[in-house]
Amino acid sequence: MVRTYVMLAWTWTRAAAAYPVSFTLMVGFGLMMAAVDLAVILVVFANTTALAGFTRAEVLFLYGAANIAFSVADMCVGNLDKISQHIKAGTLDTMLLKPAPAWLQAAVDRFTPSRFGRVLQSVIVLVTALAALDIPWQRAWMVPVMIATAGVIFASLWTLAGAAQFVLTDAPEVVNAFTYGSGQLTQYPFSVYGRDLVRGVTYVLPLAFVNWQPGLYVLGKDDPFGTPEALRFLGPVAALLLALLAALAWRQGIRRYRSTGS
């Protein structure tokens, strides 16, 4: 399955590289869009030294970690949010007839390597923040774990969004708000949000495990909402449960689908 994905992604990458000027402009546009989000944070800290108890380096650490995972998931599986287009056009029928899983084909369809610019920007921000924070090695091991966990969570959210479009075929913007809204939400410390919202994204939709709970462990901070310390280490479990739920929802969506007859 991985080999098939890589082969299809490479095919789309070669097609994009055939137009180098357009490809370069798209990468640059991605960097500019990512720079806007970063600029907002920098503007905030141009007027204050802390945001809800977090310094600029700490906020940039949370931002960079979350955005690496979000940008990679967006690049690799973000096209799942276009499944309604395949349903309307009848191209989903073609995917179901091929030996590769429909999920994989929908995820890699029109793979956009130019989104790598956002990944690169996030990596630079994270590395810069880590250098400024000087995280002890005893806690640094959590950084790659939280990024991998966040990647699974975001990929699962996109899968759920795709599965929802088997029912909501005329409301792709709704699921876009769900996926991209989650990415925006995790760019800031959860201490800036209300307690009820944080409870919802901890115990219902596990966005707190993207960078908030593991980030508190890495930074050596207590949770201002008083959640148990054990939650700092439950990110992989939350990601696994969400992935299983997403896989079940996708399977049910495929079973519910009725061919367009094309």
DAQUIGI-V276540 format. One record per residue. RES is the residue in one small letter. SS is DSSP state (A for helix, B for strand, O for the rest). PHI is phi in whole degrees, -180 to 180 (* if undefined). OMEGA is omega in degrees with one decimal (NA if undefined). Layout:
BEGIN
res->RES ss->SS phi->PHI omega->OMEGA
res->RES ss->SS phi->PHI omega->OMEGA
END
This chain:
BEGIN
res->m ss->O phi->* omega->178.9
res->v ss->A phi->-64 omega->179.8
res->r ss->A phi->-62 omega->178.7
res->t ss->A phi->-63 omega->179.3
res->y ss->A phi->-61 omega->-178.4
res->v ss->A phi->-61 omega->-179.7
res->m ss->A phi->-64 omega->179.9
res->l ss->A phi->-68 omega->179.0
res->a ss->A phi->-64 omega->178.9
res->w ss->A phi->-65 omega->177.5
res->t ss->A phi->-62 omega->178.2
res->w ss->A phi->-67 omega->178.9
res->t ss->A phi->-65 omega->177.9
res->r ss->A phi->-62 omega->179.0
res->a ss->A phi->-64 omega->179.0
res->a ss->A phi->-68 omega->-178.5
res->a ss->A phi->-69 omega->178.0
res->a ss->O phi->-68 omega->177.4
res->y ss->O phi->-122 omega->-170.6
res->p ss->A phi->-60 omega->-179.0
res->v ss->A phi->-65 omega->178.6
res->s ss->A phi->-61 omega->-179.6
res->f ss->A phi->-62 omega->-179.7
res->t ss->A phi->-64 omega->178.7
res->l ss->A phi->-64 omega->179.8
res->m ss->A phi->-67 omega->176.2
res->v ss->A phi->-63 omega->178.7
res->g ss->A phi->-62 omega->178.0
res->f ss->A phi->-64 omega->177.8
res->g ss->A phi->-62 omega->177.8
res->l ss->A phi->-65 omega->179.8
res->m ss->A phi->-65 omega->179.1
res->m ss->A phi->-65 omega->177.6
res->a ss->A phi->-67 omega->-179.5
res->a ss->A phi->-65 omega->178.6
res->v ss->A phi->-64 omega->178.3
res->d ss->A phi->-61 omega->179.2
res->l ss->A phi->-66 omega->-178.8
res->a ss->A phi->-62 omega->179.0
res->v ss->A phi->-60 omega->179.2
res->i ss->A phi->-64 omega->-178.7
res->l ss->A phi->-66 omega->177.1
res->v ss->A phi->-65 omega->177.8
res->v ss->A phi->-58 omega->-176.7
res->f ss->A phi->-81 omega->170.5
res->a ss->O phi->-75 omega->-177.7
res->n ss->O phi->-118 omega->179.4
res->t ss->O phi->-154 omega->179.6
res->t ss->O phi->-102 omega->-179.0
res->a ss->O phi->-150 omega->177.4
res->l ss->B phi->-125 omega->-179.1
res->a ss->O phi->52 omega->176.5
res->g ss->O phi->90 omega->-178.4
res->f ss->B phi->-118 omega->178.2
res->t ss->O phi->-77 omega->179.9
res->r ss->A phi->-61 omega->-179.5
res->a ss->A phi->-63 omega->179.7
res->e ss->A phi->-68 omega->178.1
res->v ss->A phi->-67 omega->178.4
res->l ss->A phi->-66 omega->175.4
res->f ss->A phi->-64 omega->178.8
res->l ss->A phi->-64 omega->179.0
res->y ss->A phi->-63 omega->-177.6
res->g ss->A phi->-64 omega->-179.3
res->a ss->A phi->-63 omega->-179.4
res->a ss->A phi->-66 omega->-175.3
res->n ss->A phi->-76 omega->172.6
res->i ss->A phi->-61 omega->-178.6
res->a ss->A phi->-64 omega->-178.7
res->f ss->A phi->-64 omega->-177.2
res->s ss->A phi->-67 omega->177.5
res->v ss->A phi->-66 omega->179.0
res->a ss->A phi->-65 omega->178.4
res->d ss->A phi->-61 omega->-179.6
res->m ss->A phi->-68 omega->-171.9
res->c ss->A phi->-88 omega->-176.0
res->v ss->A phi->-131 omega->-176.2
res->g ss->A phi->-61 omega->-179.2
res->n ss->A phi->-73 omega->173.4
res->l ss->A phi->-63 omega->-179.5
res->d ss->A phi->-76 omega->176.7
res->k ss->A phi->-103 omega->-176.2
res->i ss->A phi->-63 omega->179.0
res->s ss->A phi->-65 omega->176.9
res->q ss->A phi->-66 omega->177.7
res->h ss->A phi->-66 omega->179.4
res->i ss->A phi->-65 omega->-178.4
res->k ss->A phi->-67 omega->-177.0
res->a ss->A phi->-82 omega->-179.0
res->g ss->O phi->84 omega->-179.1
res->t ss->A phi->-74 omega->175.6
res->l ss->A phi->-65 omega->176.6
res->d ss->A phi->-57 omega->179.8
res->t ss->A phi->-64 omega->179.0
res->m ss->A phi->-62 omega->-177.9
res->l ss->A phi->-70 omega->179.8
res->l ss->A phi->-87 omega->-178.1
res->k ss->O phi->-89 omega->-176.7
res->p ss->O phi->-69 omega->179.1
res->a ss->O phi->-73 omega->179.6
res->p ss->O phi->-58 omega->-180.0
res->a ss->A phi->-62 omega->178.6
res->w ss->A phi->-60 omega->-179.5
res->l ss->A phi->-63 omega->-178.8
res->q ss->A phi->-64 omega->179.4
res->a ss->A phi->-68 omega->-178.8
res->a ss->A phi->-69 omega->-174.1
res->v ss->A phi->-92 omega->-178.8
res->d ss->O phi->-59 omega->-177.3
res->r ss->O phi->55 omega->176.4
res->f ss->O phi->-51 omega->-174.6
res->t ss->O phi->-116 omega->-178.6
res->p ss->A phi->-66 omega->-179.6
res->s ss->A phi->-64 omega->177.1
res->r ss->A phi->-69 omega->178.8
res->f ss->A phi->-62 omega->178.5
res->g ss->A phi->-58 omega->178.6
res->r ss->A phi->-68 omega->177.6
res->v ss->A phi->-64 omega->-179.2
res->l ss->A phi->-60 omega->179.6
res->q ss->A phi->-62 omega->-179.3
res->s ss->A phi->-66 omega->178.1
res->v ss->A phi->-63 omega->179.6
res->i ss->A phi->-62 omega->179.2
res->v ss->A phi->-63 omega->-178.6
res->l ss->A phi->-64 omega->-179.6
res->v ss->A phi->-62 omega->178.8
res->t ss->A phi->-63 omega->-179.8
res->a ss->A phi->-66 omega->179.2
res->l ss->A phi->-63 omega->178.2
res->a ss->A phi->-64 omega->-179.5
res->a ss->A phi->-76 omega->-176.0
res->l ss->A phi->-85 omega->-178.5
res->d ss->O phi->56 omega->-178.2
res->i ss->O phi->-66 omega->176.0
res->p ss->O phi->-61 omega->-176.7
res->w ss->A phi->-64 omega->179.7
res->q ss->A phi->-64 omega->179.3
res->r ss->A phi->-112 omega->-176.4
res->a ss->A phi->-67 omega->-179.0
res->w ss->A phi->-61 omega->-178.2
res->m ss->A phi->-72 omega->-174.7
res->v ss->A phi->-60 omega->178.0
res->p ss->A phi->-64 omega->178.6
res->v ss->A phi->-66 omega->-178.1
res->m ss->A phi->-69 omega->178.6
res->i ss->A phi->-69 omega->178.1
res->a ss->A phi->-63 omega->178.2
res->t ss->A phi->-61 omega->179.6
res->a ss->A phi->-63 omega->178.3
res->g ss->A phi->-61 omega->178.2
res->v ss->A phi->-66 omega->179.9
res->i ss->A phi->-63 omega->-179.6
res->f ss->A phi->-67 omega->177.5
res->a ss->A phi->-62 omega->177.8
res->s ss->A phi->-67 omega->178.1
res->l ss->A phi->-63 omega->178.2
res->w ss->A phi->-67 omega->177.6
res->t ss->A phi->-66 omega->176.3
res->l ss->A phi->-63 omega->178.4
res->a ss->A phi->-64 omega->177.0
res->g ss->A phi->-66 omega->179.8
res->a ss->A phi->-64 omega->-180.0
res->a ss->A phi->-64 omega->-177.5
res->q ss->O phi->-75 omega->171.1
res->f ss->O phi->-68 omega->176.6
res->v ss->O phi->-103 omega->-177.7
res->l ss->O phi->-99 omega->-174.1
res->t ss->O phi->-69 omega->-178.7
res->d ss->O phi->-107 omega->-177.7
res->a ss->O phi->-135 omega->178.7
res->p ss->A phi->-65 omega->-179.7
res->e ss->A phi->-65 omega->179.5
res->v ss->A phi->-63 omega->-178.9
res->v ss->A phi->-73 omega->175.1
res->n ss->A phi->-64 omega->176.6
res->a ss->A phi->-63 omega->-180.0
res->f ss->A phi->-68 omega->-176.3
res->t ss->A phi->-80 omega->-178.0
res->y ss->A phi->-70 omega->175.1
res->g ss->A phi->-63 omega->177.2
res->s ss->A phi->-64 omega->177.8
res->g ss->A phi->-63 omega->178.4
res->q ss->A phi->-66 omega->-177.1
res->l ss->A phi->-62 omega->-174.2
res->t ss->O phi->-85 omega->179.7
res->q ss->O phi->-78 omega->-175.4
res->y ss->O phi->-125 omega->174.8
res->p ss->O phi->-59 omega->-178.1
res->f ss->A phi->-68 omega->177.8
res->s ss->A phi->-69 omega->176.7
res->v ss->A phi->-83 omega->-177.3
res->y ss->O phi->-102 omega->179.1
res->g ss->O phi->-73 omega->-176.8
res->r ss->A phi->-61 omega->-178.4
res->d ss->A phi->-65 omega->177.3
res->l ss->A phi->-63 omega->-179.1
res->v ss->A phi->-65 omega->175.6
res->r ss->A phi->-61 omega->-179.5
res->g ss->A phi->-63 omega->-178.4
res->v ss->A phi->-87 omega->173.3
res->t ss->A phi->-107 omega->-173.3
res->y ss->A phi->-103 omega->178.8
res->v ss->O phi->-112 omega->176.3
res->l ss->O phi->-105 omega->-165.8
res->p ss->O phi->-77 omega->178.5
res->l ss->A phi->-72 omega->178.7
res->a ss->A phi->-64 omega->-179.1
res->f ss->A phi->-91 omega->175.8
res->v ss->O phi->-69 omega->179.6
res->n ss->O phi->-147 omega->-174.5
res->w ss->A phi->-73 omega->-177.9
res->q ss->A phi->-63 omega->177.9
res->p ss->A phi->-66 omega->178.3
res->g ss->A phi->-65 omega->176.7
res->l ss->A phi->-60 omega->178.3
res->y ss->A phi->-66 omega->-179.1
res->v ss->A phi->-61 omega->-177.4
res->l ss->A phi->-83 omega->-179.8
res->g ss->O phi->69 omega->-177.8
res->k ss->O phi->-111 omega->173.7
res->d ss->O phi->-85 omega->177.6
res->d ss->O phi->-78 omega->179.7
res->p ss->O phi->-64 omega->178.8
res->f ss->O phi->-92 omega->174.0
res->g ss->O phi->73 omega->178.6
res->t ss->O phi->-72 omega->-179.5
res->p ss->O phi->-61 omega->-179.3
res->e ss->A phi->-64 omega->179.9
res->a ss->A phi->-60 omega->-179.3
res->l ss->A phi->-64 omega->-179.9
res->r ss->A phi->-60 omega->-172.8
res->f ss->A phi->-110 omega->-175.0
res->l ss->O phi->-96 omega->179.5
res->g ss->A phi->-56 omega->179.1
res->p ss->A phi->-59 omega->178.6
res->v ss->A phi->-67 omega->178.7
res->a ss->A phi->-62 omega->179.5
res->a ss->A phi->-65 omega->179.5
res->l ss->A phi->-64 omega->-180.0
res->l ss->A phi->-63 omega->178.9
res->l ss->A phi->-67 omega->178.7
res->a ss->A phi->-64 omega->177.9
res->l ss->A phi->-66 omega->177.6
res->l ss->A phi->-63 omega->179.9
res->a ss->A phi->-65 omega->178.9
res->a ss->A phi->-63 omega->178.6
res->l ss->A phi->-65 omega->-179.6
res->a ss->A phi->-64 omega->178.7
res->w ss->A phi->-65 omega->-179.9
res->r ss->A phi->-63 omega->178.7
res->q ss->A phi->-67 omega->177.7
res->g ss->A phi->-64 omega->177.8
res->i ss->A phi->-64 omega->178.9
res->r ss->A phi->-66 omega->-179.0
res->r ss->A phi->-75 omega->-173.8
res->y ss->O phi->-64 omega->175.4
res->r ss->O phi->-120 omega->-175.2
res->s ss->O phi->-56 omega->176.3
res->t ss->O phi->-78 omega->-179.2
res->g ss->O phi->86 omega->-179.2
res->s ss->O phi->-84 omega->NA
END
